[in-house]
Each structure stands twice: as C-alpha cells, then as structure tokens.
Amino acid sequence: MMKRLLLFFLMSFVGLHAAGQTDSDFDAIVLDHDEVFFMQSESSGTLKVSRRVMVMNSRGVDAATFDVYTDSFRKLSSFSGRIVSSGKTLKKLRESDLNVTSAAEGGISDAYVEFYVPNAPYPFTVEYEYTVSYSKGFINFPVFMPVT
C-alpha cells in the first residue's frame, strides 16, 4: 500500500506599507493569502485557500475578484466568503453567489470558470475561503504566484 504523501504549501502575505505611504496610496491591499495543498494519493488531493483583500477604490476590484478554474479533474468543493466594511458584514457569500462561464474557446471541453466580482462602497474588505478537490490524476500541481 502506498504511503499517503502530504504536500504542504503555505504562503502568507501581509499588506506592507513603504515608508511614508498610507492605505490611500494603494488600490488594494492583500491582507492575507494562505494556500495548503494536501495530496491524498497519486491521483487525488485538495487545495484549501483563504484570502483577504482590502479594496480602496475601483482600480482595486480586480485584486479582490474570486475565480477558480474547474474541469473533470478538479472541482470547487466548498466556498464561503464575506464582504466587510467598517467592521460590519455587508454580505455573506455562498457558492450560489458565484457566476459560471465556459473556459472552452470554440472547442468541446468540460472546463469552466467560477467567479465573483465584489461590489460595495469603498473601502471594503473581501474574505474568501474555498477548497478545490482534485481527482483522476494530476497534470500538474496547483501553481502559486505571489502578488507584488
């Protein structure tokens, strides 16, 4: 029997301010971004992500937009979130709040993107927690790209 292998990727980012800069100098600030990937077998695993972004103005919305690519190998198995302003929850987010669009361009594919574009009075903070389940093998492992 193959031993279970646990791959652990944990990335945490905190919004940092350069000397003399204030929050209003930024469009968005990534307050936190954690990813943990667990490989249960040669063909299955789960990616757990939590992300918190403060949006200062309309130019910062892209940094707070949620999107995940899914297909027959990976699916969004859980999703929750909330939009917060001045310490008050403006909206709780559920999977039913997500939009879905095909990722196929002219071809036949089971790939699609689930996404959410937050909308609230500025400044606001959006928080997401979600899990992506991988099955039927891996073409590659989840890619992490730091935000600079």
C-alpha positions in Angstrom: 0.0 0.0 0.0 1.3 3.4 -1.0 2.0 5.7 1.9 0.0 8.8 2.0 2.0 11.8 0.9 1.3 15.2 2.3 2.5 18.2 0.4 2.2 21.3 2.3 2.3 24.7 0.7 1.6 27.6 2.9 2.0 31.1 1.7 1.0 34.0 3.8 1.1 37.6 2.6 0.5 40.7 4.7 0.0 44.1 3.2 3.2 46.0 3.8 3.5 49.8 3.6 6.6 51.6 2.4 7.8 54.5 4.5 5.6 57.5 4.1 2.8 55.6 2.3 -0.8 55.3 3.6 -3.6 53.0 2.7 -5.0 55.6 0.3 -1.8 55.3 -1.8 -2.9 51.7 -2.8 -5.8 50.4 -5.0 -6.0 47.2 -3.0 -4.0 45.5 -0.2 -3.7 41.8 0.1 -4.0 41.4 3.9 -3.7 37.6 3.9 -3.4 34.8 1.4 -2.9 31.2 2.6 -2.8 28.0 0.4 -2.4 24.5 1.7 -2.3 21.5 -0.7 -2.8 18.0 0.6 -2.0 15.1 -1.7 -4.1 12.1 -0.5 -2.9 9.7 -3.3 -1.2 9.6 -6.7 -4.5 10.8 -8.2 -6.3 12.9 -5.6 -5.7 15.9 -3.4 -7.3 19.0 -2.0 -6.3 22.7 -2.1 -7.5 24.9 0.7 -7.3 28.6 0.2 -8.2 31.6 2.4 -7.7 35.2 1.1 -8.5 38.6 2.5 -8.2 41.7 0.3 -8.9 45.3 1.2 -10.2 47.3 -1.8 -9.5 51.0 -1.6 -11.1 52.1 -4.9 -12.5 50.8 -8.2 -9.0 50.1 -9.6 -8.5 47.6 -6.7 -11.5 45.4 -7.5 -9.5 43.0 -9.8 -7.2 42.1 -6.9 -10.3 41.0 -4.9 -12.2 39.2 -7.6 -12.6 35.5 -6.9 -12.0 33.0 -9.8 -11.3 29.3 -9.9 -10.8 27.1 -13.0 -12.5 23.7 -12.8 -12.9 20.7 -15.1 -13.3 16.9 -14.8 -10.0 16.7 -12.8 -10.8 19.5 -10.3 -13.9 20.9 -8.8 -14.8 23.6 -6.3 -15.9 21.5 -3.3 -16.6 24.3 -0.8 -16.8 28.1 -0.9 -17.7 30.8 1.5 -16.9 34.5 1.9 -18.0 37.8 3.1 -17.7 41.5 2.4 -16.9 43.7 5.3 -16.8 47.4 5.8 -16.2 49.4 9.0 -16.2 46.1 10.9 -19.7 45.2 9.8 -20.5 42.3 7.4 -22.3 43.7 4.4 -22.8 40.4 2.6 -22.2 36.7 3.3 -21.1 34.9 0.2 -22.1 31.4 -0.8 -21.5 29.1 -3.7 -24.8 30.2 -5.2 -23.4 33.8 -5.5 -20.8 32.6 -8.0 -21.1 33.1 -11.7 -20.0 30.3 -14.1 -18.7 30.6 -17.6 -17.2 28.1 -20.0 -13.4 28.2 -20.3 -13.6 26.5 -23.8 -12.9 28.7 -26.7 -14.7 27.2 -29.7 -13.9 23.6 -28.8 -15.7 20.9 -26.7 -14.5 21.0 -23.2 -15.8 20.4 -19.7 -13.6 23.3 -18.4 -15.3 26.3 -16.8 -14.5 29.2 -14.5 -16.5 30.0 -11.4 -16.1 33.7 -10.4 -17.3 36.5 -8.2 -16.7 40.3 -8.6 -17.3 42.1 -5.3 -19.2 45.3 -5.2 -19.6 47.5 -2.1 -18.9 51.1 -1.1 -15.1 51.8 -0.8 -13.1 51.0 1.2 -14.2 47.4 1.9 -12.6 44.1 2.7 -13.5 40.8 0.9 -12.7 37.4 2.5 -12.8 34.1 0.7 -12.3 30.5 2.0 -12.6 27.7 -0.5 -11.5 24.2 -1.3 -10.7 22.7 -4.7 -10.8 18.9 -4.9 -8.5 17.1 -7.4 -9.3 13.6 -8.7 -8.5 11.4 -11.6 -4.8 12.3 -11.6 -2.7 15.4 -11.8 -1.4 17.1 -14.9 0.4 19.5 -12.6 0.2 20.7 -9.1 -1.5 24.0 -8.1 0.6 27.0 -9.1 1.2 29.8 -6.7 2.2 33.2 -7.9 3.0 35.9 -5.3 1.3 39.2 -5.7 3.8 42.1 -5.9 
